[in-house]
Amino acid sequence: MSSLNIGQPTPSVTQEAGVELRSPALTARCARRARLLGITVLASVVATVAIAAGLPAMGLGIYLVATLPFAFFS
C-alpha cells in the first residue's frame, strides 16, 4: 500500500452559494432573451403590415434588422 494520502478536493464555496452567485447572470440572460424575442415578434408584425401596405422592401428590411440580433446574440 502507498503511504501517500491524497485528500478529496473540497470546493471553496458550497453548491448552494454557487447557484446564488450564478443567479444574476442567468436572470440577465433570460431577460435579454425575452427582450430580443419581443423585439423580433414586434418587428414581424410591423414587417407584415409594411408588406401588406405595399412596401415589401421596407418590410423585409425591418424584419431582417430585427431578427439578426436575435439570431446572433441569443
C-alpha positions as CSV (number, residue, x, y, z in Angstrom):
1,M,0.0,0.0,0.0
2,S,1.1,3.5,-0.7
3,S,1.8,5.8,2.2
4,L,0.8,8.8,0.0
5,N,-2.5,10.1,1.4
6,I,-4.3,12.5,-1.0
7,G,-7.5,14.0,0.3
8,Q,-10.6,14.6,-1.6
9,P,-10.8,18.1,-3.2
10,T,-13.2,20.4,-1.4
11,P,-14.8,23.3,-3.1
12,S,-14.2,26.7,-1.7
13,V,-17.9,27.6,-1.9
14,T,-20.8,25.3,-1.3
15,Q,-23.1,24.3,-4.2
16,E,-25.9,26.4,-2.8
17,A,-23.7,29.5,-2.8
18,G,-22.6,28.7,-6.4
19,V,-26.2,28.7,-7.5
20,E,-26.8,32.0,-5.8
21,L,-23.7,33.5,-7.4
22,R,-24.8,32.4,-10.9
23,S,-28.4,33.6,-10.4
24,P,-27.9,37.2,-11.5
25,A,-26.2,36.1,-14.7
26,L,-28.9,33.6,-15.5
27,T,-31.6,36.2,-14.8
28,A,-29.9,38.8,-17.0
29,R,-29.5,36.2,-19.8
30,C,-33.2,35.3,-19.6
31,A,-34.2,39.0,-19.6
32,R,-32.1,39.7,-22.7
33,R,-33.5,36.7,-24.5
34,A,-37.1,37.7,-23.6
35,R,-36.4,41.3,-24.8
36,L,-34.9,40.1,-28.1
37,L,-37.8,37.8,-28.6
38,G,-40.3,40.6,-28.0
39,I,-38.4,42.8,-30.5
40,T,-38.5,40.1,-33.1
41,V,-42.2,39.4,-32.7
42,L,-43.0,43.2,-32.9
43,A,-40.8,43.5,-36.0
44,S,-42.6,40.6,-37.6
45,V,-45.9,42.4,-37.1
46,V,-44.5,45.7,-38.4
47,A,-43.0,44.0,-41.4
48,T,-46.2,42.2,-42.2
49,V,-48.1,45.5,-42.1
50,A,-45.5,47.2,-44.3
51,I,-45.6,44.4,-46.8
52,A,-49.4,44.4,-46.8
53,A,-49.3,48.2,-47.3
54,G,-47.3,47.8,-50.5
55,L,-43.8,48.4,-49.1
56,P,-42.1,45.0,-49.5
57,A,-38.5,46.2,-49.4
58,M,-39.1,48.2,-46.2
59,G,-41.0,45.3,-44.6
60,L,-38.2,42.8,-45.4
61,G,-35.6,45.3,-44.2
62,I,-37.3,45.8,-40.9
63,Y,-37.7,42.1,-40.4
64,L,-34.0,41.3,-41.2
65,V,-32.7,44.1,-39.0
66,A,-34.8,43.0,-36.1
67,T,-34.2,39.3,-36.4
68,L,-30.4,39.3,-36.9
69,P,-29.6,40.4,-33.2
70,F,-31.8,37.5,-32.0
71,A,-30.1,35.1,-34.2
72,F,-26.6,36.2,-33.3
73,F,-26.9,37.1,-29.6
74,S,-29.4,34.7,-28.0
